Amino acid sequence: MRKSILLDNDKQQGNLKDLFRFGNVRKSVLIDPGPEVHQYISKFIDLENERSMVLMTKTPFNVYSLSDNYFETLVNFMRINDVQRINKFFEAINSKLPMDGIFIGCVETKGDRKERILKKYPPVLAHIYYTFDFIFKRIFPKLPITKKIYFKVTGGRNRVISRTETLGRLYSCGFSIIDEKKINGKLYFVVRKIDEPAFDEEPSYGPICKMKRFGKKGEIISVYKFRTMHPFSEYLQQYIYERNKLQEGGKFKDDFRISTLGKFMRKYWLDELPMIANLFSGDLKLVGVRPLSKQYLSLYTDELRIKRLNFKPGLIPPFYADLPKTLDEIMESETRYLDLYAKNPIRTDLKYFFKALNQILFRKARSN
């Protein structure tokens, strides 16, 4: 079967038109994006296989034109920075692949973009240019007031995207990460279809994020915080845990999802200020066990999971009173608090409140 390459990039159409016409996939990939990329993706797929399709497109239209479940591998060499509706594009890819099908794509990450800009211009000019570029292409798309202006001007092209957001979007669209590698200023990712897309109509993207957590009696509540992680980070919890496990204090080790500003906000609990709204709404009380996500709660023992759900979670957890270091110690701390609270709620909360206050003010206990 003679295979063609679907593309919608003018430069590629002009330079490689004849090569693409004859469907010589190997030669075209060796020319652009190059031999290093060809060598990398060849470790995972056979480009010459008739069940592999190579794309150079930024629109879901070219993807939807493919036959359902025929291709076992889809490769797109158009960086996702130029795709206007990234999740819709990933959903289209998902719909065309069979379960366990492979998708390979690329992105210029936020860090790679910064490196490219700072190398391109003289130092002073480069930093001025990067500052305006960051504000317009990183901050504008996240604010309701400026989002429409940004997409009107740019059409969603050349967007600034972090590695975390890229991987999180892929997970939200039903893929799991097989491998990733930086080549020539782009991050290439190899993913496998493992599920249907989540079709999240309200993804957490703005400066205030609404996170789904377990409340009393297992009710799912929305907990509000200032954003300290890159968008779509919530979809990477299992990936981060399997890759890095937990560090001292029970948080994920080497969590690359946290932004630079986020680290500062977490250190001084500034990110938790919006949770006061949960306090007034009645979803949280002042002192209590921390409201947890489904993934983190799954790490607990069955006994403690059941016990936790009998009580309303709190804004100030017993963690800050006891300062446990391991997950086992955290579970012991919470069990001890819940047993005491069941016997004498008011006295227990007052005791833990002042103990936590002492740890924070005088022992410099900090979040991370």
WOBELFEN-V612842 format. One record per residue. RES is the residue in three letters. SS is DSSP state (hx for helix, st for strand, lp for the rest). PHI is phi as a letter, one per 40 degrees, with the letter a starting at -180 (* if undefined). Layout:
((RES,SS,PHI) (RES,SS,PHI))
//
This chain:
((MET,lp,*) (ARG,lp,c) (LYS,lp,b) (SER,lp,b) (ILE,lp,b) (LEU,st,c) (LEU,st,a) (ASP,lp,b) (ASN,lp,b) (ASP,hx,d) (LYS,hx,c) (GLN,hx,c) (GLN,hx,c) (GLY,hx,c) (ASN,hx,c) (LEU,hx,b) (LYS,hx,d) (ASP,hx,c) (LEU,hx,c) (PHE,hx,c) (ARG,hx,d) (PHE,lp,c) (GLY,lp,g) (ASN,lp,c) (VAL,hx,c) (ARG,hx,d) (LYS,hx,c) (SER,hx,c) (VAL,hx,c) (LEU,hx,c) (ILE,hx,c) (ASP,hx,a) (PRO,hx,c) (GLY,hx,h) (PRO,hx,c) (GLU,hx,c) (VAL,hx,c) (HIS,hx,d) (GLN,hx,c) (TYR,hx,c) (ILE,hx,c) (SER,lp,c) (LYS,lp,c) (PHE,lp,b) (ILE,lp,a) (ASP,lp,b) (LEU,lp,c) (GLU,lp,c) (ASN,lp,c) (GLU,lp,c) (ARG,lp,c) (SER,st,b) (MET,st,b) (VAL,st,b) (LEU,st,b) (MET,st,b) (THR,lp,a) (LYS,lp,b) (THR,lp,b) (PRO,hx,c) (PHE,hx,d) (ASN,hx,c) (VAL,hx,c) (TYR,hx,c) (SER,lp,c) (LEU,lp,c) (SER,lp,c) (ASP,lp,c) (ASN,lp,f) (TYR,lp,c) (PHE,lp,c) (GLU,lp,c) (THR,st,b) (LEU,st,b) (VAL,st,b) (ASN,st,b) (PHE,lp,c) (MET,lp,c) (ARG,lp,c) (ILE,hx,c) (ASN,hx,d) (ASP,hx,c) (VAL,lp,c) (GLN,lp,c) (ARG,lp,b) (ILE,hx,c) (ASN,hx,c) (LYS,hx,c) (PHE,hx,c) (PHE,hx,c) (GLU,hx,c) (ALA,hx,c) (ILE,hx,d) (ASN,hx,d) (SER,hx,c) (LYS,hx,c) (LEU,lp,c) (PRO,lp,c) (MET,lp,d) (ASP,lp,g) (GLY,lp,c) (ILE,st,b) (PHE,st,b) (ILE,st,b) (GLY,st,a) (CYS,st,a) (VAL,st,a) (GLU,lp,c) (THR,st,c) (LYS,hx,d) (GLY,hx,c) (ASP,hx,c) (ARG,hx,c) (LYS,hx,c) (GLU,hx,c) (ARG,hx,c) (ILE,hx,c) (LEU,hx,c) (LYS,hx,c) (LYS,hx,c) (TYR,lp,b) (PRO,lp,d) (PRO,hx,d) (VAL,hx,c) (LEU,hx,c) (ALA,hx,c) (HIS,hx,c) (ILE,hx,c) (TYR,hx,c) (TYR,hx,c) (THR,hx,c) (PHE,hx,c) (ASP,hx,c) (PHE,hx,c) (ILE,hx,c) (PHE,hx,c) (LYS,hx,b) (ARG,hx,b) (ILE,hx,c) (PHE,hx,d) (PRO,hx,c) (LYS,hx,c) (LEU,lp,b) (PRO,hx,d) (ILE,hx,c) (THR,hx,c) (LYS,hx,d) (LYS,hx,c) (ILE,hx,c) (TYR,hx,d) (PHE,hx,c) (LYS,hx,c) (VAL,hx,c) (THR,hx,c) (GLY,lp,g) (GLY,lp,g) (ARG,lp,c) (ASN,lp,f) (ARG,lp,c) (VAL,lp,c) (ILE,st,b) (SER,lp,c) (ARG,hx,c) (THR,hx,d) (GLU,hx,c) (THR,hx,c) (LEU,hx,c) (GLY,hx,c) (ARG,hx,c) (LEU,hx,c) (TYR,hx,c) (SER,hx,c) (CYS,lp,b) (GLY,lp,g) (PHE,st,b) (SER,st,b) (ILE,st,c) (ILE,st,c) (ASP,st,a) (GLU,st,a) (LYS,st,a) (LYS,st,c) (ILE,st,b) (ASN,lp,f) (GLY,lp,g) (LYS,st,b) (LEU,st,c) (TYR,st,c) (PHE,st,b) (VAL,st,b) (VAL,st,b) (ARG,st,b) (LYS,st,c) (ILE,lp,b) (ASP,lp,a) (GLU,lp,c) (PRO,lp,c) (ALA,lp,c) (PHE,lp,f) (ASP,lp,c) (GLU,lp,c) (GLU,lp,b) (PRO,lp,c) (SER,lp,c) (TYR,lp,b) (GLY,lp,c) (PRO,lp,c) (ILE,st,b) (CYS,st,b) (LYS,st,b) (MET,st,b) (LYS,st,c) (ARG,st,b) (PHE,st,c) (GLY,lp,b) (LYS,hx,c) (LYS,hx,g) (GLY,hx,g) (GLU,lp,c) (ILE,st,c) (ILE,st,b) (SER,st,b) (VAL,st,b) (TYR,st,c) (LYS,st,a) (PHE,st,c) (ARG,lp,c) (THR,lp,b) (MET,st,b) (HIS,lp,c) (PRO,lp,d) (PHE,lp,g) (SER,hx,c) (GLU,hx,c) (TYR,hx,c) (LEU,hx,b) (GLN,hx,d) (GLN,hx,c) (TYR,hx,c) (ILE,hx,c) (TYR,hx,c) (GLU,hx,c) (ARG,hx,c) (ASN,hx,b) (LYS,lp,g) (LEU,st,b) (GLN,lp,b) (GLU,lp,c) (GLY,lp,h) (GLY,lp,g) (LYS,lp,c) (PHE,st,c) (LYS,lp,c) (ASP,lp,f) (ASP,lp,c) (PHE,lp,c) (ARG,lp,c) (ILE,st,c) (SER,lp,c) (THR,hx,c) (LEU,hx,c) (GLY,hx,c) (LYS,hx,c) (PHE,hx,c) (MET,hx,c) (ARG,hx,c) (LYS,hx,d) (TYR,lp,b) (TRP,lp,f) (LEU,hx,c) (ASP,hx,c) (GLU,hx,c) (LEU,hx,d) (PRO,hx,c) (MET,hx,c) (ILE,hx,c) (ALA,hx,c) (ASN,hx,c) (LEU,hx,c) (PHE,hx,c) (SER,hx,c) (GLY,lp,g) (ASP,lp,c) (LEU,lp,b) (LYS,st,b) (LEU,st,c) (VAL,st,b) (GLY,lp,i) (VAL,lp,c) (ARG,lp,c) (PRO,lp,c) (LEU,lp,b) (SER,lp,c) (LYS,hx,c) (GLN,hx,c) (TYR,hx,c) (LEU,hx,c) (SER,lp,c) (LEU,lp,c) (TYR,lp,c) (THR,lp,c) (ASP,hx,d) (GLU,hx,c) (LEU,hx,c) (ARG,hx,d) (ILE,hx,c) (LYS,hx,c) (ARG,hx,d) (LEU,lp,c) (ASN,lp,c) (PHE,lp,b) (LYS,lp,c) (PRO,lp,c) (GLY,st,b) (LEU,st,c) (ILE,st,b) (PRO,lp,c) (PRO,lp,c) (PHE,hx,d) (TYR,hx,c) (ALA,hx,c) (ASP,hx,b) (LEU,lp,f) (PRO,lp,c) (LYS,lp,b) (THR,lp,b) (LEU,hx,c) (ASP,hx,c) (GLU,hx,c) (ILE,hx,c) (MET,hx,c) (GLU,hx,c) (SER,hx,c) (GLU,hx,c) (THR,hx,c) (ARG,hx,c) (TYR,hx,c) (LEU,hx,c) (ASP,hx,c) (LEU,hx,c) (TYR,hx,c) (ALA,hx,c) (LYS,hx,c) (ASN,lp,a) (PRO,hx,d) (ILE,hx,c) (ARG,hx,c) (THR,hx,c) (ASP,hx,c) (LEU,hx,c) (LYS,hx,c) (TYR,hx,c) (PHE,hx,c) (PHE,hx,c) (LYS,hx,c) (ALA,hx,c) (LEU,hx,c) (ASN,hx,c) (GLN,hx,c) (ILE,hx,c) (LEU,hx,c) (PHE,hx,b) (ARG,lp,b) (LYS,lp,f) (ALA,lp,c) (ARG,lp,b) (SER,lp,c) (ASN,lp,a))
//
